[in-house]
């Protein structure tokens, strides 16, 4: 019900996970994007995701004329959108003619009730201005510091990689000895201006965002399982 009342487009983009594991038995090889790796090795991709509550959202929508600049700003303020602005970032474009322009602002202390109020304000504005429309509504998560969440996602990704490598090692009859190489993707998203669209995922139903980290890890291995190596020693 809330989705229809808000009439929004919520974007939640998750990278596709990769998880192929292949034991390497050649003397040396070139790790993708990295330096030469000596000796037998297993390379795996691990990923970790950490969700967290969003307290502040950037807001951007497009109003199509005929429109009323003062009325649009007043409607935004009344709905609880702080620092409302007409036009895209750095632009002097105003609501004139039959085109569309961005309306922007900040939503602090995010709640379902506040987002519903914004949806109702948009519907009320359109009713009061025949021929006008509000569309392409985006909510962009804002956070001052996601370093702790990123580190937690990184630890989860590395643990996932080690778990996968251990499973492959058991099948291959080898023992993981150490880490030769690590490359990373993901992490804290770039904080774009709302006018440029979402730069972080946002789950409207839980008012949360998340950080995902991928770790491409090459583990060095030695021949034999831990039990057979103990017998040999």
N, C-alpha and C positions, 0 to 999 in steps of 0.2 A: 504494500500500500504506500509506503514511504517513497518508493521509487517513482510511482506515478505522480505523487504530489510534488516531488522535487523536480521531476522532468530533467534529469541530469544524465550525462555520460560519464560513468566512472571507469577509469582505466586502471588495470592491475596487470602489469607486465612482469612475467617471470622468465628468466632465461631458461632455455632447454638444457636439462642436465645431460652430461655425458659420463658414461661409466664403464668404458671398455677397459679391460685389464688383460695385458699380454705379457707373460714372462719373457724377459730378454736373456738369451743365452750366448749371444755373440760377444767377442772380446771387448768391443767398444762400439758406441753409436753416438749419433748427434741427437740430443733431446730437442723436440720442436721449440724453437724460439730460445734455446739455451745453449750452454757450452757442451763440449764433448763429455760423454759419460763413460767411465771406464768400468769394465767388468760386467758380469751378469746383473740384470736389474729388472724390476717390475715398475711400470708406470701406471698410475691410476688417477682418476679425477674424483675428488671428494667435494661435497657441497654442504653448506650449513646455512640455515635461515633463522633469523631472530625477529619476532614481531614485537612492536611496542605501540603504546597508545599515542595518538596524535592530539596535541593540545591546541595547535595553531595551524590554520589553513590559509593559503593564498587563494583568492577567488578571482575568477575571470569568466565573463560571459559576453555574448554579442547581442546587441540590441539593434534591430532593424527598423529604420525610420518608416513613417513619420514618428518623431520622438521628441521628448521634452527633456533637455539636459538637466535643468533644475529638479524636475520631477523624478528623474532617474536617480540622481544623487540623494534626494530626500528619501526615496523608497529604500535605497541601500542602507542608509543610516538607520532608518526605522526598523529594518530587519536585523540590525545588529552587525552590519559590516562596517568595520572601522576604516578610516582613511580612504573613502571612496574616491575614485579618479575616473574621468572620462577619457577614453582613447588609450592606445597601447603605450607601453613604457617609452618615455622620451618623445612622445608625439604630441602635437597640438591639434590633432583631429577632433572635431566635435560632432555631435549628433545632428547632422543636417542631411538633406536630400533623401534619396531612397536607398542608400547604401547601408552598411553595418559598421559599427565601431565597437571596440572593447570597452567594457566597464570593469574596473578592477578594485580590489580592496583586500582587507585582511579580516579573517574571522578568528577571534581569540576565544579561549575557553569553549572549545567546540563541544557541542552536544547535539543529540538527535532533534531535540526541540528547536534549537537554533537553526539547524538546516531546514527543518520543516517550515519555520517562519520565513526563511529566505524564499523558499518555493512559493509560499502563499503570497509574499510581497510581489514576486515576479508575475504571478497570475493576476493579481490586482492591478498592477501597472498596465498590463496588456489590455485588460478590460476597460481601463480608463483612457486608453489611447488606441482607438480603432485603427487597424492597419499595421500596428507595431507588433513585433515579436521578440522574444528572448530565447536564444538557443546557444548551443555549443558551450554549456556550462561546465566548468572544470574546477575541481578542488585540488589544490597542490599542497601536500604536506610540508610543513615548516618545522625544523628542529635545529636548535642552536648547536648541539653536539651529539653525534651518534657514535662517537668513538668506542664507548663501552659496548654498545650493541654490535658494532662491527667486529670488535675483538672476540666477542662471544660467538658470532657466526664463523669467524676465522677458526677458532678452536674446534667448533663442531665440524667444519669442513675438513680440517686436518685429521680429526679422529675418524671421520667417515672414510678418508683416503687410506688410513692405516688399516681399518677394518677390512676394506676391500683387498688391499695388498696382502694381508694375512690370509684371507680366504684363497687367493690365487696361489700364494706360496705353499699352502698345504696341499693343493692339488698338484702342484709342480714338483713337490718333494724337495723344496729348498727352504732356507731359513732367512728371514729378514735380518740384516746386519746393521743398517743405518740408512740415513737419508743422503742422497747425492745431489738432488736438485729440486727446487720448488719454484713454481710460478703461480701467480694469483690473478684472478679476475673478480669483478664485482666490488662490493663494499658500499660505503656511504654514497648516496646519489648526489649529483650536482644540484645545488639550490638555484634553479632558474627563476627568472621573473615569471609570474603567472601568465603574462601575455604570450610567452613562448610555449605554453602547454605544460603538461605534467612532466616532472623529472623524477618523481618517486611514486611507487604504487600506493594506492589508498583504498582500503576496504570500507565501503560506506556502512555496511551492516555492523561492523565492530569498531568503527572510527579508529582504525589502526593502520600503520604502515609496517614495512619490514625491510631488513637488510639481508642480502644474500651474498655469500662469498664462495668462490670456487677455487680450490687448491689442486693444481696439477703437480703431483709429487712422484719423484723417481726414488725408489727404495733400492739400495744395493742388497744383494742376496749372496749366500754361499750355498754350495751343494749340500744336500742332506737335511732331514728334519731335525728339530732339537733332540728328539729321542735317539735317532741314529748317530747324531754327532756326539752325544754323551757316551754311547757305547764305543765309538771309535776312540775317544779320548781315554 
